[in-house]
């Protein structure tokens, strides 16, 4: 898609559906669901309360900046909000015609996909910068605490707490009494093992304690300070007094300047994922590090991490704006941390590789769901293909075991955080409610895209027998799929799905590329010929005049053909360009107030697929036209949750799903621009531009060599 020079902006005129404050993984996740940070309690992505409370005392008068309590303390005026890939920045001022001070509150998470060490750090820096607005000096103090609801699933569970000195810093830790590590799986669950840390850096003019019944907060509002001793009535249920690690930090603000400090909120889950009955640690623990080492490094690197966050955000947002404008940059910023935080990066010490597990949030809680990985893939192909490899590797390894007896790809590996084998549909036992064409197509396209990103198909070669088996399945079953589940069966399963057929055809095209890149010359040409013949037949059978059908057997129907985008991105060129042109022109006539419906059955849509459909032609004019009502929905949609990807285009209300990783698909336009894709993937050592050229060259070589090779074989046989 052609780039422009539109500047990036995600500033305070925006009203996000929800605001990420802490977004690390499916468990350590804290959001504001409101316009103003003082309107309500902060929440886990599921909607359960996980309160952070913050006050700023200025010359003896307390003001609220985080949370709705106490009502006796007036709320600061929120004058700006900026959501960026690695940071969320609020700006507040004290009330009145002449505000005394301005508070800049920054939540910064080192979520750098190209740097797996930093990306896996389970922590967020919370920085408080107070600036004088009236040319007077001010005696200020910040009050912050985090409720024990962060460490339990329900408030009736019991907790204990303690304090530590780490690298000269005060560290308060709180966790559940039972510590049932990896004891349960499910969707609407919060973590109830491990420990939350509130860390105040060395050198801060600070006090810390464990508060219950809000006595310390009340004392702070009245001008006092925290007590010198901790509350020690433990263990106790969270609902008895709502225990919370608490700190205050004094800031002397000069007349014409500012003062700042920070705290770290971190979570130690000890073990993160159970994979085939083995407990795996988070990636950052792979060399035996513990929380002491992690927090020591986090304190030492505070300034450097902040500088990296600023530089990364600035560069990524500028390129987002060049590709799709300020609205696209805004959507990308909202999607970035959500996509990352719906995963957990762990270390497999036996294989010596990272594994990256998604959670199917707000659905069934499945882990490593293939048709969740597929829509999220563009972000990882762009920012670090090794993360996509770490997602598909455990699925491929599982499919090689004797437990997976079917000729098609699995749907999942279990239910988060237990990746012990498929649980969806018939699981490992029956073919009931499986998704064979969907998942085979997804896996072949994902592995093919990885080979292009790397310029090398060595990873695919390790699993060749499996990939070939899935290609054969699609050859037999993919063109005109039977009545089976697919990722878009919200209105029920449907046979003869035209968009699913596209996926199967392009997956065979991708497999042909893999054959060429691994030296299987004859196979490459044969598979490409098969895919091309299927594509030609598709054009004839799916044609419905000014568009193409939803089902081969149903005239007068239509659907988004988002899968077609890979034909251009991977330069497969199996379908005529006129197919994308015809579809996009038709889509422009189907737009509703808040988006493009998914198909002709219902007026709901999918956010990720809409963006893919908008990218089909690679033309900026088409992209802007289709995305315009989606951007309207971002600001006007009535449902206030972390980005939903399934909503009604008529009124903007959520139809289902929220906080899912599929929004990583928002970054797909980058893959349309070879220079952009190469620039960002190069940070992680990938070379997609070289990969595309290598794949194309391999196919051309095999096509030229095939007649000569055939003649040579005949001569030898004769």
N, C-alpha and C positions, 0 to 999 in steps of 0.2 A: 504494500500500500504506500503510495507516494508520501514522503515526509513534508511537513510544513514548518514554519518557524513560530507557531503559536506558543506563547509563554505558558508555563505551568502555573496553576493556582488551585489551591485547595483551602482557601482561607475562610473567614468567619461568615460569609454570606451563605455558606453551605449548611445543610441540616442533615447529617448522616442518619440513616435508620437506627443505628447504634454505634457507639464509639468504643474502640478497643483501648483499654488501659493496660492490662496485662494479658498478653495472648501468647502463651508459650507452647502449650500442648492441649489435648482434650480435657485435661484435669486442671491445670494451672491456667485459669482463664477468668478474667474479670472485665466487665463491660459496663458502660453507662447506657441505659435505654432511653435517655431523656435529652431534651434540648439543652438543658442546663445541668451542670454537674451537682448543683445543690437541690435539684428537684426531688430526688428519690435516692434510695439505697442502690449501691452498685450490685451487679448480679453476675453469676456464672452464665455462660452462653445458653444454658438450658432455661434460664429465667429465675433460678433459685437465688435467694439473697446471699451475697458474699460481701458484706459491707466493709468499705474503707471509709474512714471518717477523718476530715481535715479541717483545722481551724487556723486562722492567722490572727494573732493579737498585736494590735498596733497602739502603742502608747497606752496600754492598759485596757483597751477595748477589743473584745473578741469578735471576729467575723467568720462566717462559714464559707469555705470554698469547695468542700467535698462532703456530700451527704446532707440530709434534711434536718439533722438535729445538732444542737438543741435549738428549738424555735426562738429562744430568747436571744440568740446570737444572730444578727442580721446577715442575710446572704450577701456575699460580694457580687458585684455586677460582672457577669461574664461578658467580656467585650470581644473575644475572639476564640476560635477553635480551628486548629489545623491538624488534619489527619494525614500523616505521611507514611511511607513504607515501614520505617523502623521507629517512628516517634509519633506521639500524640501530644499536642501542645495547646494548653488552655491559657488564656490571659484574663485576669480579673482585676478589678479596681474596687477600692472602698467606695461606698455609696456617697451621694451628695453632689452638689454642683462643682465643688472643688475637692476631688478625691485626693487623699493624702499619699497613698502608695498604689503601686501596680504589682501584682503577683503573676509571674510566669511559671506555670506548673507543667513540667515535662515528664512524660512517661517514655523512657527510651529502652528499647530491647535490641541487643546486638544480633538481629535476625538477618545475617548475611549468608545467603544460600551458597555462595562460593567458598565460605570459610566454615567448614563443618564444626570445628572446635567452638567458635563463638556462637554459631547458630544453635548449638545444643545446650548452651548455658541456660539453666532454668531460672533466669532472674530478669528483673526489670529495675532500672535505676529510676527513682522518682526525685526530680530536682526542683527545688524551690528557689526562685530568684526574685527578690523584692527590690523595687526601684522607687525612689522618692519622686513624687510628682509636684510637690509644692515647694521645692527648694529648701526643705527643712529636714533635719535629722530626725530619725524615728527609732525608738526601741521596739523591736518586733520579736515575735516568737512564733514558731510553727508547732502545731500539735497534730500528730498523725497516729492512728492505730488501725489494726486489721483484725476483724472478728474471727474467732475460732471456727466459724462456719466454713472457712477455707479448707479445713482439714478433716471434715466429716461429711457424710452423705445426708444425715438427718440430725436435727438439734438434740435428740435424746441420747446420742452417742457421747461417751465420756472422753475427756481430754486431760493431758498433763502438759507441763511446760517447764522450761529452765532457761538459764542464761549462760553465755560463754564469752570469753575474750579471744578474738581472732585478729591477728595482725594489728593489735592495738585498738580494734573496734569493739563496740558493744553489740553482741548478737543475741537476740531473744528468739527462742524456738518453742513452737507449740505443735502438738500432734495428738492423734487419737490414742486412747489407752490400749486398745486391743491390737493395733498394728497387724491387721489381717492382710498381709502383703499379697497383692494379686489374687485376693480371695473371691472376688465376684466379677461378673461381666454383665454388660447391659448398655443401654443407650442413655436413659435419663438418670445416670448415677454420677455422684461426685466422688472424688478420691477420699478414702478413709484410712489411709496409711501414709507413712512418711511425715515430714515436718516442714512447717512454714517458718521462715526466718525473716525477722525484721532487723536490719543491720544499720547501725549509725556509725559513720566513718570516724577514724581517729582524728582528733583535732577539733571536732565540732563541740560547741558549747551546749551540751545536750544532757538530758536526763532520760532514763528509761525505767519502765516498770510493767508489770502485768496488771491490767485494770479489770475490775468486774463492777457491774452495776453502775458504770459510768461516773463513779465518784471522782476519778482523776480529771475527766473532762469537765465536770461541774466546777472543780477547783480551778482549772485553767481559765474558764470563762470568768470566774470571779477575781482573777488576777493572781492566783496562787501558782505553785509549781507542783510537780509530781512528788509523791511521797518517796522517802528513801528506801522503803522496803516493799517487797513484792507480796501480792496476795498469794497464799500458799494452801488454800483450801482445795486440794486436789487429791485424786482425780474427781472430776465433777462433770455432769452433763453440760453440754454447751448452753442449753436453755437456762441453766442456773447462773444468772449474772452475765452471760455472754462474755466469757474471758477473752482478752485481747492483748497482745503485745503492743505497747504504747511508748511513744517517745515525744519529747519536746526539744526543739533546737532554737536557741536564741540567735537573733540576727541584728547586728547594729548597722542600720542603714544610714549612710552619710547623706548630707543635705543635697548634694548634687551627684549622687551615685547610687549604687546598688550593693546588695549583699546576697550571697547564696550559699546553700548547702544541699545535701542530698541524703537519701537513705536507699538501701537496697532491699527489695522484697524478693526472696528466693524460695524455691521449694526443692527439698531433697526427697525423691520418691524411693530411693534405695535400689529397688528393682523396678523396671519400667514395663516390660512386655514378657509374657510367657509364650515362647515359640517352640512348638512341638515338644512340649513338656519341659523345656529348659527355660529358666529365668534369665533374662538378658538385661544388662545394665544400660543406662543412658550412654550415648556416645562419649560424652565428656569424661566418663569414668573409665574408659577403656585401658588407661595406663595405671589404674589403681588409685586415681585421685579421689578424694573425699571432699566434704563441704569446707573443711579448713583450707585446703589448697585452692578450691574454687573461689571462695570469698576473698582469700588473700590476693589472688590474681585480679579479681573484679575490683577491689579497692585500688590496687596499684595501677590498673589500666583505665580508671574512670575517665580521665581527661582524653586519653587516646581513643577510647570507644566512642565517646560523644563526638569527637571530631570525625571519626569514620562514619557515624550515623548521619551527621550533617552532610558530608560529602556524597555518601551513597544516595540519600534521599534527593539531594539536589540534582544529581546526574540522572537518576532513573526517572524522576518526574519531568525533567526537561525533555528526555527522549520520548516519554509517553505523550507529552503535549505535541511534539513534532510529528508523531505518527497519527494521533487521533484528536488533538485539541485538548483544551483545558478540562472539558467534561470527561473525556476518556482518562486523563491523568487522575482526576478525582476518583473515578470508579476503580482504577488500578490501585490507588493508595488504599481504598477501603478493602480491596480484595487480598492484598499482599499478606498481611499478618494473619488474616482469617484462613487463608489457604495453608500457610505454614503451620499454624497452631491446631489444625485438625489432623496433624501427624505426630508421631514420636520417632525420633532418630535414636537407634540403639546400636550396640556393638555385638557382633557374633564372634566371640573369641575363638571358637573352633574353626570357623571358615576364615577368620581374619578379615572380615568385610563389614561395612555398615549396612544395616537394614532399616528401611524407612516405612513405617506402618501408618496407614490412614485409618481414621475412625469414621464410619458412616453416620455422622451426627444427625440427630432428629429424624431418624428413620428406623433402622433396626439395630443400630450399633455394631454392624459387622466390621471386621477388621480386614484390611487389604482387599477391599472390594474392587474388582477389576473395572467395572463400569463406573466407579468413582475416580479411579486413577486416570482413566482415559480422558475425561473432560478436563481434569486438572493438569494434564501433561504439558501444555504449552509453557506454563510458568517455569517448569523444571527443565524442559528442553532449552529454554532461553537462559536461565540463571545458573543452572548446574545439572547437566545430564546425569551426573553420578547419583543424584537423588532419585531420578526416575529409574535408573538401573537398580538402586536399592529398594525400590517399590516392586518392580517386576520379578526380581531375583527370587524372593521367597515363594511367589506363585509358581514360577517355573520349577523350582526345586520340589515343591509339593506335588505338582502334576507328574513328576518323574517317579514318585513313590508308588508302591503297590496299592496303597490306600485309594488312590484316584484311578478308577477303573474305566472311566468314560473316554470316548474318542474326541472330546472337545475340552476346552479350557474351563477351569473352575471359576466360580463366581466370587469366592471369598476364602479366607483362611480361618474363620471363626467369628467370635464376638469380642470386641475390644474389652480388655487388653489381652485376651487369651487367643493366640493364633495357633490353635491345635488341630485345625481341619475344618472344612466347609460345614456351615450350619444352615445356610439358606436353602429354601426349597426342599428337595429330597436329600440334601446334604451329600454324604458319600454313599448313600444306600440305594436311592431310586432316581429315576430321571424326571420325577415330578417337579414342576416349577423350576426347571433349569433354564439357562439362557445360552444355549450352545452357539448359535450364529453370532450373537452379540459379543460374547466373551472371546471366541476365536478371532473374530475380526479385530477386536480391541487389542489383543495380545500381539497379533502379527503387525498391526500398524504401529504399536508402541515400540516393539523391538526393531522394526524397520526404521522408525524415526530416530531411535537411539544410534543405529548404525550411521545414519546420515549426519547426526550431530557430531559423532566421533570421527567420521571419515574412515571407519574401520568396522568390520562386522565380526570381530573376534568373539564378542560376547554372544552373538547369535549362534555362532558355530558350536559353542559348548552345548547348546540345546537343540541341535539340528533335527534329530529324529522327532522330537516333540513338535517343533514348528512345522515340519513337513506333514506330520499327521494332521495337524489342525488345518493346514492348507488343503489337504485332500478332503477333509470334512466340508470345508467351504466350497470346494469344487463341486461336491455332490449336493449339498444342501443350501448353499448360500444365495444362489440367484433368486429363487422364488421361495422365501422362507415359509415353512409351515406355521401353523398357529402356535406360537411359543412366546414366552416372556421376552421383553426387551427393556431397555432402560427408560423408554417413554410410554409404558403401557398403563398410564394413569387412567385411561378410559377403558381399560381391559385389554387382554391379549388380542392380537390381530394377525391373521395370516396374510401372506403376499405383501409384506411391508416393503415399500419401495426404497425408503431411506436406509433400512437395514440391508437391503440388497446392495446399495451403493457401498456400504461398509465392507461387505464381503468381497465385492469386486476390487476395491482399492486395496484391501488386505492381501489379495492375491498378487496385485501389482507390486506391493511392498515386498512380498515374498520373492517375486521375480528379481527385484533389486538385490535382495539378500543372496540369492543364488549367484548372481553376477559378481557380487563383491567377495564371495567366498570361492570363486573359481569354478563354479558349477555351470559351465557355459551352455550346454544343451538344455539343462533344466531351466535356466534363466529365460531363454527364448521361448520354450514351451509354455511356461507359466505366464509369460507376458501375452503370448498369443491367446491363451485361454481367457485371461482377464479382459483383453481387448474385445474378443468376440462376445463376452458377457456384457460389456459396456455398450456395444453396438446394439445388442438385443434389448438391453434396458431402455435405450432411447426410443426404440420402436414401441415397446410394450407399455411404458409408463407415460407416453405422450397423452396429454389431455387438452391440446390446443394451445392456449396461452400460458400453460404451466405443465407441471408433471404431477402425477397422482400421489395420493397417500398410499393407496393399495393398487396393485396391478389390476385387480378385479372390480374396482369401484370408480366408475367415471364420475366426474363432478366433485371429486375430493382433492385435497391438497395437503401438503405438510412442508415444514422446513427441511431442506435437504442439507443440513449442516455437515454431514459426513463428507460431502463432496469437496470440502475445503482442502483435504489432503491431496487431491489430485494435482492441485497447483503447488501446494507447499512442498511436497516431495518431488515435484516435477515428473509425475507419473504420466500425465497427459493421455489418460485412457478415454476420457469423455470429451466431446466437442466443447469448445469454449461457449458455444451458444446455449448450452444447458444452464450454466451458471447465470448467463445474461438473462435468459428467459425467466428463470426462477426469481432473481432479484427484482426484475421489473414487476413481476406479479406480487411479490412481497410488499412492495411500496404501496400497492393498492389495497392491502389487507390490514394496514396499521390501525390500531386502536389508540385510545387516549394514552395508555401507559405501556404500549409495546406491540410487538408482533406475535399473534397467537402461535402456539406450537403447531397446530394443524386445524383442520376444518371441523373437528369434533367438538371442541370446547374453546372458550375464549381465554384459557389460561396460557401461560408461556413459561419457558425456562430461560433464565438470564444468560447462562453460559452458551446455550445453543443459539440464542438470538445474536450474540456477538459473533459467533462463528458464521452464521448465515450472512451477517452484515459484511463479512470479509470475503465472501465467495468470489467476487470479481476482482478484488484487490484495488478497486477504485474508491478514492476518498469520498466522492460525491454519494455513492451508494451507501458507504459506511455511515456517513453523517445522517442521511435520510432515515435509515432503519433504526439507528441508535437514538435519535432525538426524543422519541416518547419514553425510552428507557431512562434517559437522564432526567426527564420530568418526574418519573416514578421515584427516583432516588430521593428527591427533595419533597415530593408531595404524597408518597405512599403512606397510608395510615398505620401500617404495622411496624412497630418499633422493636426490632430484634436485629441481631447480627445478620448480615445480608442473607435474605432468602433467595433461592434460585428458582422457586416455583410460585408464581403469583398470578392473579387475575388482571388481565389487561384492561378490563372495564372499569374497575374501581381501585386497583392497585393493592388490594388486600392479599395477604399471604394465603396461598393455597396449601402449603406444607413446606417442610424443610427449613432449616436455618443453620448458619454457622458451618456450612459444609465446605470441604476442600475444593469442590468443583469450580469455585470462582477463580481458581488458578488459570482456568481457560480464558479468562479476560485478557491474558497476555498474548493470545494468539496473533494479533496483528504484527507483533515483532517478528514472527516467523515468516511473514510475507516480505520482509525487507532483509535481504541477505547481509547487508552491511551491519544493520542493527543486531541481528541474531548473532553474527560472528563477534561483534564487539562485546556483547554481554556474556556469551558463552565462553569467550576466551579467558575471562576471569577465573574460570574453573578448569581451564586447560582444554576445552573442547574447540573443534574447528568445523562448524557446520557448513560454511561455504565450501571448504575443501571436501567435506563429506558429500554434498550434493554433486559437485563436479566429479568426484571419484565414482559415485553411483552411476551417474549418466555415462561416464566414460566406460565403465565396466560393461554396461548394457550394449553400448555401441560396438565395443570390441567383440563381444560374444556374437552379436548379430552379423558382423562382418565375417567372423571366423567360422560361423556355422556351416555355410555352403562348402567351404574348403575342407572342413573336418568331415563332413558327410561324404565328400568325394574320396577322401583318404581312406575312410572306413570301408567304403565299397570296393576300392582298389585292393585293400588288404584282404577283404573277404573273398574277392575273386581269385 
